[in-house]
Amino acid sequence: MDVLVELVAYLLLAVVITGLGLLAELQSLSYLLSGETMAALWLAGMGILFLYAGVYMLGYGKLMPAVRQL
């Protein structure tokens, strides 16, 4: 039961962080098209960081080993 709770927690956290990364990337594109280059670059960097954390660190690093244990 504890493994299942851990699996669901990692899944939810990975989805939320990945979603934040996607939103940051979309907002970055919006700022870039409006001419605000510095804000666009900052948001692009944050988006990449969130996508890395959500997809790779949580999804591949934590979630996949937990799924394999089931």
CHARMM-style PDB file with segment names, atoms N, HN, CA, C and O in Angstrom:
ATOM      1  N   MET     1       0.824  -1.204   0.000  1.00  0.00      PROA
ATOM      2  CA  MET     1       0.000   0.000   0.000  1.00  0.00      PROA
ATOM      3  C   MET     1       0.863   1.260   0.000  1.00  0.00      PROA
ATOM      4  O   MET     1       0.541   2.236  -0.677  1.00  0.00      PROA
ATOM      5  N   ASP     2       1.963   1.239   0.761  1.00  0.00      PROA
ATOM      6  HN  ASP     2       2.225   0.445   1.311  1.00  0.00      PROA
ATOM      7  CA  ASP     2       2.834   2.411   0.815  1.00  0.00      PROA
ATOM      8  C   ASP     2       3.489   2.693  -0.530  1.00  0.00      PROA
ATOM      9  O   ASP     2       3.704   3.848  -0.896  1.00  0.00      PROA
ATOM     10  N   VAL     3       3.802   1.633  -1.261  1.00  0.00      PROA
ATOM     11  HN  VAL     3       3.627   0.694  -0.964  1.00  0.00      PROA
ATOM     12  CA  VAL     3       4.417   1.810  -2.577  1.00  0.00      PROA
ATOM     13  C   VAL     3       3.430   2.466  -3.539  1.00  0.00      PROA
ATOM     14  O   VAL     3       3.821   3.296  -4.359  1.00  0.00      PROA
ATOM     15  N   LEU     4       2.168   2.100  -3.444  1.00  0.00      PROA
ATOM     16  HN  LEU     4       1.850   1.425  -2.778  1.00  0.00      PROA
ATOM     17  CA  LEU     4       1.150   2.682  -4.315  1.00  0.00      PROA
ATOM     18  C   LEU     4       0.941   4.164  -4.003  1.00  0.00      PROA
ATOM     19  O   LEU     4       0.785   4.973  -4.917  1.00  0.00      PROA
ATOM     20  N   VAL     5       0.937   4.521  -2.727  1.00  0.00      PROA
ATOM     21  HN  VAL     5       1.064   3.864  -1.984  1.00  0.00      PROA
ATOM     22  CA  VAL     5       0.792   5.926  -2.333  1.00  0.00      PROA
ATOM     23  C   VAL     5       1.993   6.727  -2.835  1.00  0.00      PROA
ATOM     24  O   VAL     5       1.836   7.841  -3.335  1.00  0.00      PROA
ATOM     25  N   GLU     6       3.180   6.162  -2.702  1.00  0.00      PROA
ATOM     26  HN  GLU     6       3.307   5.257  -2.296  1.00  0.00      PROA
ATOM     27  CA  GLU     6       4.385   6.825  -3.189  1.00  0.00      PROA
ATOM     28  C   GLU     6       4.338   6.999  -4.708  1.00  0.00      PROA
ATOM     29  O   GLU     6       4.738   8.037  -5.235  1.00  0.00      PROA
ATOM     30  N   LEU     7       3.856   5.991  -5.392  1.00  0.00      PROA
ATOM     31  HN  LEU     7       3.531   5.148  -4.964  1.00  0.00      PROA
ATOM     32  CA  LEU     7       3.741   6.038  -6.850  1.00  0.00      PROA
ATOM     33  C   LEU     7       2.785   7.141  -7.293  1.00  0.00      PROA
ATOM     34  O   LEU     7       3.095   7.901  -8.210  1.00  0.00      PROA
ATOM     35  N   VAL     8       1.637   7.231  -6.651  1.00  0.00      PROA
ATOM     36  HN  VAL     8       1.385   6.614  -5.905  1.00  0.00      PROA
ATOM     37  CA  VAL     8       0.649   8.263  -6.994  1.00  0.00      PROA
ATOM     38  C   VAL     8       1.197   9.654  -6.672  1.00  0.00      PROA
ATOM     39  O   VAL     8       0.979  10.596  -7.433  1.00  0.00      PROA
ATOM     40  N   ALA     9       1.902   9.785  -5.556  1.00  0.00      PROA
ATOM     41  HN  ALA     9       2.079   9.020  -4.937  1.00  0.00      PROA
ATOM     42  CA  ALA     9       2.476  11.080  -5.188  1.00  0.00      PROA
ATOM     43  C   ALA     9       3.513  11.531  -6.212  1.00  0.00      PROA
ATOM     44  O   ALA     9       3.506  12.689  -6.631  1.00  0.00      PROA
ATOM     45  N   TYR    10       4.396  10.636  -6.614  1.00  0.00      PROA
ATOM     46  HN  TYR    10       4.401   9.695  -6.274  1.00  0.00      PROA
ATOM     47  CA  TYR    10       5.395  10.981  -7.627  1.00  0.00      PROA
ATOM     48  C   TYR    10       4.737  11.311  -8.962  1.00  0.00      PROA
ATOM     49  O   TYR    10       5.172  12.223  -9.665  1.00  0.00      PROA
ATOM     50  N   LEU    11       3.702  10.577  -9.306  1.00  0.00      PROA
ATOM     51  HN  LEU    11       3.348   9.836  -8.736  1.00  0.00      PROA
ATOM     52  CA  LEU    11       2.992  10.830 -10.560  1.00  0.00      PROA
ATOM     53  C   LEU    11       2.357  12.219 -10.559  1.00  0.00      PROA
ATOM     54  O   LEU    11       2.499  12.968 -11.525  1.00  0.00      PROA
ATOM     55  N   LEU    12       1.665  12.559  -9.492  1.00  0.00      PROA
ATOM     56  HN  LEU    12       1.550  11.950  -8.707  1.00  0.00      PROA
ATOM     57  CA  LEU    12       1.025  13.877  -9.407  1.00  0.00      PROA
ATOM     58  C   LEU    12       2.052  14.998  -9.419  1.00  0.00      PROA
ATOM     59  O   LEU    12       1.869  16.011 -10.094  1.00  0.00      PROA
ATOM     60  N   LEU    13       3.126  14.813  -8.673  1.00  0.00      PROA
ATOM     61  HN  LEU    13       3.275  13.990  -8.125  1.00  0.00      PROA
ATOM     62  CA  LEU    13       4.166  15.836  -8.624  1.00  0.00      PROA
ATOM     63  C   LEU    13       4.836  16.007  -9.987  1.00  0.00      PROA
ATOM     64  O   LEU    13       5.109  17.132 -10.405  1.00  0.00      PROA
ATOM     65  N   ALA    14       5.099  14.910 -10.673  1.00  0.00      PROA
ATOM     66  HN  ALA    14       4.877  13.996 -10.333  1.00  0.00      PROA
ATOM     67  CA  ALA    14       5.711  14.987 -12.003  1.00  0.00      PROA
ATOM     68  C   ALA    14       4.789  15.691 -12.991  1.00  0.00      PROA
ATOM     69  O   ALA    14       5.251  16.486 -13.809  1.00  0.00      PROA
ATOM     70  N   VAL    15       3.495  15.409 -12.924  1.00  0.00      PROA
ATOM     71  HN  VAL    15       3.119  14.763 -12.259  1.00  0.00      PROA
ATOM     72  CA  VAL    15       2.536  16.051 -13.831  1.00  0.00      PROA
ATOM     73  C   VAL    15       2.450  17.548 -13.550  1.00  0.00      PROA
ATOM     74  O   VAL    15       2.421  18.350 -14.483  1.00  0.00      PROA
ATOM     75  N   VAL    16       2.409  17.928 -12.288  1.00  0.00      PROA
ATOM     76  HN  VAL    16       2.432  17.277 -11.530  1.00  0.00      PROA
ATOM     77  CA  VAL    16       2.302  19.349 -11.936  1.00  0.00      PROA
ATOM     78  C   VAL    16       3.554  20.106 -12.362  1.00  0.00      PROA
ATOM     79  O   VAL    16       3.456  21.180 -12.956  1.00  0.00      PROA
ATOM     80  N   ILE    17       4.722  19.562 -12.067  1.00  0.00      PROA
ATOM     81  HN  ILE    17       4.802  18.690 -11.585  1.00  0.00      PROA
ATOM     82  CA  ILE    17       5.965  20.256 -12.409  1.00  0.00      PROA
ATOM     83  C   ILE    17       6.154  20.328 -13.923  1.00  0.00      PROA
ATOM     84  O   ILE    17       6.610  21.348 -14.440  1.00  0.00      PROA
ATOM     85  N   THR    18       5.812  19.267 -14.630  1.00  0.00      PROA
ATOM     86  HN  THR    18       5.441  18.439 -14.209  1.00  0.00      PROA
ATOM     87  CA  THR    18       5.907  19.290 -16.087  1.00  0.00      PROA
ATOM     88  C   THR    18       4.922  20.301 -16.671  1.00  0.00      PROA
ATOM     89  O   THR    18       5.255  21.011 -17.619  1.00  0.00      PROA
ATOM     90  N   GLY    19       3.724  20.370 -16.119  1.00  0.00      PROA
ATOM     91  HN  GLY    19       3.453  19.793 -15.349  1.00  0.00      PROA
ATOM     92  CA  GLY    19       2.744  21.363 -16.566  1.00  0.00      PROA
ATOM     93  C   GLY    19       3.234  22.784 -16.345  1.00  0.00      PROA
ATOM     94  O   GLY    19       3.038  23.648 -17.199  1.00  0.00      PROA
ATOM     95  N   LEU    20       3.870  23.031 -15.206  1.00  0.00      PROA
ATOM     96  HN  LEU    20       4.028  22.328 -14.512  1.00  0.00      PROA
ATOM     97  CA  LEU    20       4.435  24.356 -14.953  1.00  0.00      PROA
ATOM     98  C   LEU    20       5.536  24.682 -15.958  1.00  0.00      PROA
ATOM     99  O   LEU    20       5.666  25.824 -16.400  1.00  0.00      PROA
ATOM    100  N   GLY    21       6.320  23.678 -16.311  1.00  0.00      PROA
ATOM    101  HN  GLY    21       6.214  22.751 -15.952  1.00  0.00      PROA
ATOM    102  CA  GLY    21       7.359  23.887 -17.315  1.00  0.00      PROA
ATOM    103  C   GLY    21       6.781  24.243 -18.671  1.00  0.00      PROA
ATOM    104  O   GLY    21       7.283  25.133 -19.357  1.00  0.00      PROA
ATOM    105  N   LEU    22       5.719  23.540 -19.054  1.00  0.00      PROA
ATOM    106  HN  LEU    22       5.311  22.817 -18.497  1.00  0.00      PROA
ATOM    107  CA  LEU    22       5.073  23.847 -20.334  1.00  0.00      PROA
ATOM    108  C   LEU    22       4.457  25.246 -20.331  1.00  0.00      PROA
ATOM    109  O   LEU    22       4.550  25.973 -21.319  1.00  0.00      PROA
ATOM    110  N   LEU    23       3.833  25.614 -19.222  1.00  0.00      PROA
ATOM    111  HN  LEU    23       3.758  25.023 -18.418  1.00  0.00      PROA
ATOM    112  CA  LEU    23       3.258  26.961 -19.130  1.00  0.00      PROA
ATOM    113  C   LEU    23       4.335  28.035 -19.188  1.00  0.00      PROA
ATOM    114  O   LEU    23       4.145  29.075 -19.820  1.00  0.00      PROA
ATOM    115  N   ALA    24       5.461  27.789 -18.535  1.00  0.00      PROA
ATOM    116  HN  ALA    24       5.615  26.944 -18.023  1.00  0.00      PROA
ATOM    117  CA  ALA    24       6.562  28.756 -18.581  1.00  0.00      PROA
ATOM    118  C   ALA    24       7.106  28.896 -20.000  1.00  0.00      PROA
ATOM    119  O   ALA    24       7.433  30.001 -20.431  1.00  0.00      PROA
ATOM    120  N   GLU    25       7.203  27.792 -20.722  1.00  0.00      PROA
ATOM    121  HN  GLU    25       6.937  26.894 -20.372  1.00  0.00      PROA
ATOM    122  CA  GLU    25       7.683  27.857 -22.103  1.00  0.00      PROA
ATOM    123  C   GLU    25       6.702  28.615 -22.998  1.00  0.00      PROA
ATOM    124  O   GLU    25       7.122  29.402 -23.846  1.00  0.00      PROA
ATOM    125  N   LEU    26       5.418  28.388 -22.820  1.00  0.00      PROA
ATOM    126  HN  LEU    26       5.076  27.749 -22.131  1.00  0.00      PROA
ATOM    127  CA  LEU    26       4.423  29.121 -23.611  1.00  0.00      PROA
ATOM    128  C   LEU    26       4.442  30.613 -23.292  1.00  0.00      PROA
ATOM    129  O   LEU    26       4.334  31.449 -24.189  1.00  0.00      PROA
ATOM    130  N   GLN    27       4.581  30.937 -22.016  1.00  0.00      PROA
ATOM    131  HN  GLN    27       4.669  30.257 -21.288  1.00  0.00      PROA
ATOM    132  CA  GLN    27       4.656  32.343 -21.623  1.00  0.00      PROA
ATOM    133  C   GLN    27       5.939  32.975 -22.159  1.00  0.00      PROA
ATOM    134  O   GLN    27       5.950  34.147 -22.536  1.00  0.00      PROA
ATOM    135  N   SER    28       7.008  32.201 -22.190  1.00  0.00      PROA
ATOM    136  HN  SER    28       6.999  31.249 -21.884  1.00  0.00      PROA
ATOM    137  CA  SER    28       8.265  32.679 -22.749  1.00  0.00      PROA
ATOM    138  C   SER    28       8.105  33.043 -24.223  1.00  0.00      PROA
ATOM    139  O   SER    28       8.604  34.076 -24.671  1.00  0.00      PROA
ATOM    140  N   LEU    29       7.423  32.208 -24.958  1.00  0.00      PROA
ATOM    141  HN  LEU    29       7.018  31.369 -24.594  1.00  0.00      PROA
ATOM    142  CA  LEU    29       7.173  32.495 -26.372  1.00  0.00      PROA
ATOM    143  C   LEU    29       6.344  33.768 -26.526  1.00  0.00      PROA
ATOM    144  O   LEU    29       6.593  34.576 -27.421  1.00  0.00      PROA
ATOM    145  N   SER    30       5.367  33.937 -25.655  1.00  0.00      PROA
ATOM    146  HN  SER    30       5.165  33.281 -24.928  1.00  0.00      PROA
ATOM    147  CA  SER    30       4.534  35.134 -25.701  1.00  0.00      PROA
ATOM    148  C   SER    30       5.365  36.397 -25.444  1.00  0.00      PROA
ATOM    149  O   SER    30       5.220  37.398 -26.146  1.00  0.00      PROA
ATOM    150  N   TYR    31       6.229  36.338 -24.437  1.00  0.00      PROA
ATOM    151  HN  TYR    31       6.347  35.525 -23.867  1.00  0.00      PROA
ATOM    152  CA  TYR    31       7.090  37.486 -24.145  1.00  0.00      PROA
ATOM    153  C   TYR    31       8.075  37.743 -25.281  1.00  0.00      PROA
ATOM    154  O   TYR    31       8.357  38.895 -25.613  1.00  0.00      PROA
ATOM    155  N   LEU    32       8.596  36.681 -25.873  1.00  0.00      PROA
ATOM    156  HN  LEU    32       8.367  35.745 -25.603  1.00  0.00      PROA
ATOM    157  CA  LEU    32       9.544  36.842 -26.971  1.00  0.00      PROA
ATOM    158  C   LEU    32       8.881  37.517 -28.166  1.00  0.00      PROA
ATOM    159  O   LEU    32       9.475  38.394 -28.793  1.00  0.00      PROA
ATOM    160  N   LEU    33       7.662  37.116 -28.480  1.00  0.00      PROA
ATOM    161  HN  LEU    33       7.179  36.404 -27.971  1.00  0.00      PROA
ATOM    162  CA  LEU    33       6.950  37.713 -29.609  1.00  0.00      PROA
ATOM    163  C   LEU    33       6.550  39.161 -29.346  1.00  0.00      PROA
ATOM    164  O   LEU    33       6.361  39.933 -30.285  1.00  0.00      PROA
ATOM    165  N   SER    34       6.422  39.531 -28.070  1.00  0.00      PROA
ATOM    166  HN  SER    34       6.576  38.903 -27.307  1.00  0.00      PROA
ATOM    167  CA  SER    34       6.080  40.918 -27.756  1.00  0.00      PROA
ATOM    168  C   SER    34       7.315  41.799 -27.616  1.00  0.00      PROA
ATOM    169  O   SER    34       7.192  43.005 -27.404  1.00  0.00      PROA
ATOM    170  N   GLY    35       8.506  41.209 -27.732  1.00  0.00      PROA
ATOM    171  HN  GLY    35       8.606  40.229 -27.904  1.00  0.00      PROA
ATOM    172  CA  GLY    35       9.727  42.006 -27.712  1.00  0.00      PROA
ATOM    173  C   GLY    35      10.434  42.074 -26.375  1.00  0.00      PROA
ATOM    174  O   GLY    35      11.455  42.754 -26.268  1.00  0.00      PROA
ATOM    175  N   GLU    36       9.945  41.410 -25.368  1.00  0.00      PROA
ATOM    176  HN  GLU    36       9.116  40.857 -25.455  1.00  0.00      PROA
ATOM    177  CA  GLU    36      10.576  41.422 -24.048  1.00  0.00      PROA
ATOM    178  C   GLU    36      11.546  40.248 -23.946  1.00  0.00      PROA
ATOM    179  O   GLU    36      11.216  39.184 -23.423  1.00  0.00      PROA
ATOM    180  N   THR    37      12.748  40.477 -24.461  1.00  0.00      PROA
ATOM    181  HN  THR    37      13.017  41.341 -24.885  1.00  0.00      PROA
ATOM    182  CA  THR    37      13.706  39.388 -24.617  1.00  0.00      PROA
ATOM    183  C   THR    37      14.211  38.850 -23.284  1.00  0.00      PROA
ATOM    184  O   THR    37      14.304  37.635 -23.112  1.00  0.00      PROA
ATOM    185  N   MET    38      14.536  39.721 -22.342  1.00  0.00      PROA
ATOM    186  HN  MET    38      14.460  40.708 -22.482  1.00  0.00      PROA
ATOM    187  CA  MET    38      15.098  39.251 -21.067  1.00  0.00      PROA
ATOM    188  C   MET    38      14.088  38.408 -20.288  1.00  0.00      PROA
ATOM    189  O   MET    38      14.443  37.363 -19.742  1.00  0.00      PROA
ATOM    190  N   ALA    39      12.855  38.849 -20.235  1.00  0.00      PROA
ATOM    191  HN  ALA    39      12.566  39.698 -20.678  1.00  0.00      PROA
ATOM    192  CA  ALA    39      11.824  38.072 -19.546  1.00  0.00      PROA
ATOM    193  C   ALA    39      11.596  36.746 -20.261  1.00  0.00      PROA
ATOM    194  O   ALA    39      11.376  35.718 -19.621  1.00  0.00      PROA
ATOM    195  N   ALA    40      11.648  36.775 -21.585  1.00  0.00      PROA
ATOM    196  HN  ALA    40      11.826  37.610 -22.105  1.00  0.00      PROA
ATOM    197  CA  ALA    40      11.461  35.547 -22.362  1.00  0.00      PROA
ATOM    198  C   ALA    40      12.576  34.554 -22.089  1.00  0.00      PROA
ATOM    199  O   ALA    40      12.319  33.361 -21.928  1.00  0.00      PROA
ATOM    200  N   LEU    41      13.813  35.034 -22.035  1.00  0.00      PROA
ATOM    201  HN  LEU    41      14.022  36.003 -22.166  1.00  0.00      PROA
ATOM    202  CA  LEU    41      14.939  34.141 -21.759  1.00  0.00      PROA
ATOM    203  C   LEU    41      14.863  33.567 -20.350  1.00  0.00      PROA
ATOM    204  O   LEU    41      15.153  32.390 -20.135  1.00  0.00      PROA
ATOM    205  N   TRP    42      14.472  34.404 -19.392  1.00  0.00      PROA
ATOM    206  HN  TRP    42      14.236  35.360 -19.566  1.00  0.00      PROA
ATOM    207  CA  TRP    42      14.362  33.923 -18.016  1.00  0.00      PROA
ATOM    208  C   TRP    42      13.275  32.852 -17.913  1.00  0.00      PROA
ATOM    209  O   TRP    42      13.482  31.808 -17.293  1.00  0.00      PROA
ATOM    210  N   LEU    43      12.133  33.111 -18.514  1.00  0.00      PROA
ATOM    211  HN  LEU    43      11.965  33.958 -19.018  1.00  0.00      PROA
ATOM    212  CA  LEU    43      11.049  32.128 -18.481  1.00  0.00      PROA
ATOM    213  C   LEU    43      11.411  30.857 -19.239  1.00  0.00      PROA
ATOM    214  O   LEU    43      11.019  29.763 -18.833  1.00  0.00      PROA
ATOM    215  N   ALA    44      12.152  30.986 -20.330  1.00  0.00      PROA
ATOM    216  HN  ALA    44      12.471  31.874 -20.660  1.00  0.00      PROA
ATOM    217  CA  ALA    44      12.587  29.800 -21.069  1.00  0.00      PROA
ATOM    218  C   ALA    44      13.517  28.952 -20.207  1.00  0.00      PROA
ATOM    219  O   ALA    44      13.415  27.725 -20.198  1.00  0.00      PROA
ATOM    220  N   GLY    45      14.421  29.604 -19.485  1.00  0.00      PROA
ATOM    221  HN  GLY    45      14.504  30.600 -19.492  1.00  0.00      PROA
ATOM    222  CA  GLY    45      15.314  28.872 -18.584  1.00  0.00      PROA
ATOM    223  C   GLY    45      14.557  28.171 -17.471  1.00  0.00      PROA
ATOM    224  O   GLY    45      14.843  27.019 -17.144  1.00  0.00      PROA
ATOM    225  N   MET    46      13.593  28.868 -16.894  1.00  0.00      PROA
ATOM    226  HN  MET    46      13.361  29.803 -17.160  1.00  0.00      PROA
ATOM    227  CA  MET    46      12.791  28.251 -15.831  1.00  0.00      PROA
ATOM    228  C   MET    46      11.952  27.109 -16.387  1.00  0.00      PROA
ATOM    229  O   MET    46      11.781  26.086 -15.724  1.00  0.00      PROA
ATOM    230  N   GLY    47      11.428  27.274 -17.596  1.00  0.00      PROA
ATOM    231  HN  GLY    47      11.567  28.105 -18.134  1.00  0.00      PROA
ATOM    232  CA  GLY    47      10.648  26.212 -18.223  1.00  0.00      PROA
ATOM    233  C   GLY    47      11.478  24.968 -18.460  1.00  0.00      PROA
ATOM    234  O   GLY    47      11.026  23.851 -18.207  1.00  0.00      PROA
ATOM    235  N   ILE    48      12.702  25.164 -18.949  1.00  0.00      PROA
ATOM    236  HN  ILE    48      13.069  26.072 -19.155  1.00  0.00      PROA
ATOM    237  CA  ILE    48      13.598  24.025 -19.165  1.00  0.00      PROA
ATOM    238  C   ILE    48      13.909  23.336 -17.848  1.00  0.00      PROA
ATOM    239  O   ILE    48      13.933  22.108 -17.774  1.00  0.00      PROA
ATOM    240  N   LEU    49      14.148  24.124 -16.810  1.00  0.00      PROA
ATOM    241  HN  LEU    49      14.129  25.122 -16.870  1.00  0.00      PROA
ATOM    242  CA  LEU    49      14.443  23.554 -15.494  1.00  0.00      PROA
ATOM    243  C   LEU    49      13.262  22.738 -14.968  1.00  0.00      PROA
ATOM    244  O   LEU    49      13.450  21.631 -14.463  1.00  0.00      PROA
ATOM    245  N   PHE    50      12.057  23.274 -15.082  1.00  0.00      PROA
ATOM    246  HN  PHE    50      11.905  24.173 -15.492  1.00  0.00      PROA
ATOM    247  CA  PHE    50      10.869  22.546 -14.625  1.00  0.00      PROA
ATOM    248  C   PHE    50      10.614  21.296 -15.460  1.00  0.00      PROA
ATOM    249  O   PHE    50      10.243  20.253 -14.921  1.00  0.00      PROA
ATOM    250  N   LEU    51      10.812  21.394 -16.766  1.00  0.00      PROA
ATOM    251  HN  LEU    51      11.114  22.241 -17.204  1.00  0.00      PROA
ATOM    252  CA  LEU    51      10.619  20.215 -17.615  1.00  0.00      PROA
ATOM    253  C   LEU    51      11.631  19.126 -17.274  1.00  0.00      PROA
ATOM    254  O   LEU    51      11.282  17.946 -17.231  1.00  0.00      PROA
ATOM    255  N   TYR    52      12.870  19.511 -17.036  1.00  0.00      PROA
ATOM    256  HN  TYR    52      13.154  20.470 -17.071  1.00  0.00      PROA
ATOM    257  CA  TYR    52      13.896  18.542 -16.650  1.00  0.00      PROA
ATOM    258  C   TYR    52      13.530  17.875 -15.322  1.00  0.00      PROA
ATOM    259  O   TYR    52      13.630  16.657 -15.173  1.00  0.00      PROA
ATOM    260  N   ALA    53      13.106  18.697 -14.365  1.00  0.00      PROA
ATOM    261  HN  ALA    53      13.025  19.686 -14.485  1.00  0.00      PROA
ATOM    262  CA  ALA    53      12.758  18.150 -13.051  1.00  0.00      PROA
ATOM    263  C   ALA    53      11.537  17.244 -13.130  1.00  0.00      PROA
ATOM    264  O   ALA    53      11.510  16.189 -12.497  1.00  0.00      PROA
ATOM    265  N   GLY    54      10.541  17.636 -13.888  1.00  0.00      PROA
ATOM    266  HN  GLY    54      10.563  18.493 -14.403  1.00  0.00      PROA
ATOM    267  CA  GLY    54       9.318  16.847 -13.955  1.00  0.00      PROA
ATOM    268  C   GLY    54       9.448  15.579 -14.762  1.00  0.00      PROA
ATOM    269  O   GLY    54       9.016  14.510 -14.331  1.00  0.00      PROA
ATOM    270  N   VAL    55      10.045  15.698 -15.941  1.00  0.00      PROA
ATOM    271  HN  VAL    55      10.395  16.567 -16.291  1.00  0.00      PROA
ATOM    272  CA  VAL    55      10.117  14.540 -16.836  1.00  0.00      PROA
ATOM    273  C   VAL    55      11.251  13.609 -16.442  1.00  0.00      PROA
ATOM    274  O   VAL    55      11.039  12.408 -16.276  1.00  0.00      PROA
ATOM    275  N   TYR    56      12.447  14.147 -16.293  1.00  0.00      PROA
ATOM    276  HN  TYR    56      12.620  15.123 -16.428  1.00  0.00      PROA
ATOM    277  CA  TYR    56      13.599  13.276 -16.083  1.00  0.00      PROA
ATOM    278  C   TYR    56      13.781  12.893 -14.617  1.00  0.00      PROA
ATOM    279  O   TYR    56      13.813  11.710 -14.280  1.00  0.00      PROA
ATOM    280  N   MET    57      13.901  13.899 -13.744  1.00  0.00      PROA
ATOM    281  HN  MET    57      13.876  14.860 -14.018  1.00  0.00      PROA
ATOM    282  CA  MET    57      14.229  13.596 -12.350  1.00  0.00      PROA
ATOM    283  C   MET    57      13.106  12.841 -11.647  1.00  0.00      PROA
ATOM    284  O   MET    57      13.356  11.845 -10.968  1.00  0.00      PROA
ATOM    285  N   LEU    58      11.878  13.309 -11.806  1.00  0.00      PROA
ATOM    286  HN  LEU    58      11.675  14.118 -12.358  1.00  0.00      PROA
ATOM    287  CA  LEU    58      10.767  12.627 -11.132  1.00  0.00      PROA
ATOM    288  C   LEU    58      10.210  11.482 -11.958  1.00  0.00      PROA
ATOM    289  O   LEU    58      10.003  10.382 -11.445  1.00  0.00      PROA
ATOM    290  N   GLY    59       9.966  11.737 -13.236  1.00  0.00      PROA
ATOM    291  HN  GLY    59      10.134  12.631 -13.653  1.00  0.00      PROA
ATOM    292  CA  GLY    59       9.363  10.704 -14.078  1.00  0.00      PROA
ATOM    293  C   GLY    59      10.265   9.510 -14.297  1.00  0.00      PROA
ATOM    294  O   GLY    59       9.877   8.368 -14.052  1.00  0.00      PROA
ATOM    295  N   TYR    60      11.472   9.785 -14.761  1.00  0.00      PROA
ATOM    296  HN  TYR    60      11.787  10.713 -14.960  1.00  0.00      PROA
ATOM    297  CA  TYR    60      12.388   8.698 -15.088  1.00  0.00      PROA
ATOM    298  C   TYR    60      13.175   8.232 -13.863  1.00  0.00      PROA
ATOM    299  O   TYR    60      13.429   7.038 -13.699  1.00  0.00      PROA
ATOM    300  N   GLY    61      13.557   9.176 -13.010  1.00  0.00      PROA
ATOM    301  HN  GLY    61      13.351  10.145 -13.143  1.00  0.00      PROA
ATOM    302  CA  GLY    61      14.391   8.825 -11.866  1.00  0.00      PROA
ATOM    303  C   GLY    61      13.641   8.213 -10.701  1.00  0.00      PROA
ATOM    304  O   GLY    61      14.165   7.314 -10.044  1.00  0.00      PROA
ATOM    305  N   LYS    62      12.436   8.670 -10.428  1.00  0.00      PROA
ATOM    306  HN  LYS    62      12.011   9.401 -10.962  1.00  0.00      PROA
ATOM    307  CA  LYS    62      11.683   8.189  -9.265  1.00  0.00      PROA
ATOM    308  C   LYS    62      10.481   7.329  -9.642  1.00  0.00      PROA
ATOM    309  O   LYS    62      10.239   6.288  -9.032  1.00  0.00      PROA
ATOM    310  N   LEU    63       9.734   7.770 -10.647  1.00  0.00      PROA
ATOM    311  HN  LEU    63       9.931   8.616 -11.142  1.00  0.00      PROA
ATOM    312  CA  LEU    63       8.485   7.092 -10.989  1.00  0.00      PROA
ATOM    313  C   LEU    63       8.723   5.741 -11.653  1.00  0.00      PROA
ATOM    314  O   LEU    63       8.075   4.756 -11.298  1.00  0.00      PROA
ATOM    315  N   MET    64       9.630   5.685 -12.597  1.00  0.00      PROA
ATOM    316  HN  MET    64      10.156   6.485 -12.885  1.00  0.00      PROA
ATOM    317  CA  MET    64       9.883   4.419 -13.298  1.00  0.00      PROA
ATOM    318  C   MET    64      10.401   3.320 -12.369  1.00  0.00      PROA
ATOM    319  O   MET    64       9.926   2.189 -12.471  1.00  0.00      PROA
ATOM    320  N   PRO    65      11.353   3.592 -11.468  1.00  0.00      PROA
ATOM    321  CA  PRO    65      11.759   2.533 -10.534  1.00  0.00      PROA
ATOM    322  C   PRO    65      10.621   2.081  -9.617  1.00  0.00      PROA
ATOM    323  O   PRO    65      10.543   0.904  -9.263  1.00  0.00      PROA
ATOM    324  N   ALA    66       9.743   3.004  -9.231  1.00  0.00      PROA
ATOM    325  HN  ALA    66       9.806   3.960  -9.518  1.00  0.00      PROA
ATOM    326  CA  ALA    66       8.608   2.621  -8.385  1.00  0.00      PROA
ATOM    327  C   ALA    66       7.629   1.739  -9.153  1.00  0.00      PROA
ATOM    328  O   ALA    66       7.047   0.817  -8.580  1.00  0.00      PROA
ATOM    329  N   VAL    67       7.442   2.011 -10.445  1.00  0.00      PROA
ATOM    330  HN  VAL    67       7.915   2.760 -10.910  1.00  0.00      PROA
ATOM    331  CA  VAL    67       6.557   1.178 -11.270  1.00  0.00      PROA
ATOM    332  C   VAL    67       7.166  -0.207 -11.448  1.00  0.00      PROA
ATOM    333  O   VAL    67       6.452  -1.210 -11.430  1.00  0.00      PROA
ATOM    334  N   ARG    68       8.474  -0.264 -11.619  1.00  0.00      PROA
ATOM    335  HN  ARG    68       9.054   0.550 -11.634  1.00  0.00      PROA
ATOM    336  CA  ARG    68       9.142  -1.559 -11.794  1.00  0.00      PROA
ATOM    337  C   ARG    68       9.052  -2.422 -10.543  1.00  0.00      PROA
ATOM    338  O   ARG    68       9.087  -3.648 -10.639  1.00  0.00      PROA
ATOM    339  N   GLN    69       8.936  -1.802  -9.368  1.00  0.00      PROA
ATOM    340  HN  GLN    69       8.907  -0.805  -9.290  1.00  0.00      PROA
ATOM    341  CA  GLN    69       8.830  -2.561  -8.116  1.00  0.00      PROA
ATOM    342  C   GLN    69       7.481  -3.250  -7.979  1.00  0.00      PROA
ATOM    343  O   GLN    69       7.359  -4.242  -7.262  1.00  0.00      PROA
ATOM    344  N   LEU    70       6.474  -2.732  -8.660  1.00  0.00      PROA
ATOM    345  HN  LEU    70       6.574  -1.926  -9.243  1.00  0.00      PROA
ATOM    346  CA  LEU    70       5.146  -3.337  -8.566  1.00  0.00      PROA
ATOM    347  C   LEU    70       5.180  -4.630  -9.275  1.00  0.00      PROA
ATOM    348  OT1 LEU    70       4.169  -5.330  -9.331  1.00  0.00      PROA
TER     349      LEU     70
END
